[in-house]
Amino acid sequence: MKKLAIALAASGLFALSVPSMAGAAIETEEARFTAASAADTARWDMVEEFGPKILKPGQYLWAKNVGSGAPRVVVSLSEQMAYVYRGDRLVGVTTISSGKPGNDTPTGIFPVMEKKPMHFSRKYDNAPMPHMQRLDQYGIALHAGFVAPSPASHGCVRLPKAFAARLYQMTQVGTPVLIAA
């Protein structure tokens, strides 16, 4: 978790007091506020980086030069969008499909806990989860899948396949994922 705190502080966006438990999600009100603030900033960054675009389900934008810097992911559940940063620069944005009612995607700050190029769900009929990046111990993950026009997953954040592959290459265990309501 110290790496998460350092990455967040280095981004210049916010400072957080983080518990010393390695690899644990932070689902406090402060973490939710931080994620919401990051999502608000990401909307403006999208217009600045890519122009005033409206993406349809399954569409994404990716910068030609992603540069360097620590990666982080910001997810806005209300907009069904995800934003990827390298350092302070937004380098990718996509539509998502998050948890449907009753299978809500959790909010807060989550470090990537595990990565697998191909994973099969133990809970949901061995469903394929390409480019899986686990966010908690209960099975919530970022992964490639069908991006519906509204929340449709069992709690995971589904991404377009090509976007999920690019994101998978950029991140590592410990990369922060901020999920806002």
Secondary structure as GFF3:
##gff-version 3
##sequence-region A 1 181
A	DSSP	alpha_helix	2	10	.	.	.	ID=ss1
A	DSSP	alpha_helix	29	50	.	.	.	ID=ss2
A	DSSP	beta_strand	60	62	.	.	.	ID=ss3
A	DSSP	beta_strand	71	76	.	.	.	ID=ss4
A	DSSP	beta_strand	81	86	.	.	.	ID=ss5
A	DSSP	beta_strand	89	95	.	.	.	ID=ss6
A	DSSP	beta_strand	108	111	.	.	.	ID=ss7
A	DSSP	beta_strand	114	120	.	.	.	ID=ss8
A	DSSP	beta_strand	128	134	.	.	.	ID=ss9
A	DSSP	beta_strand	141	144	.	.	.	ID=ss10
A	DSSP	beta_strand	157	159	.	.	.	ID=ss11
A	DSSP	alpha_helix	161	170	.	.	.	ID=ss12
A	DSSP	beta_strand	176	180	.	.	.	ID=ss13
###
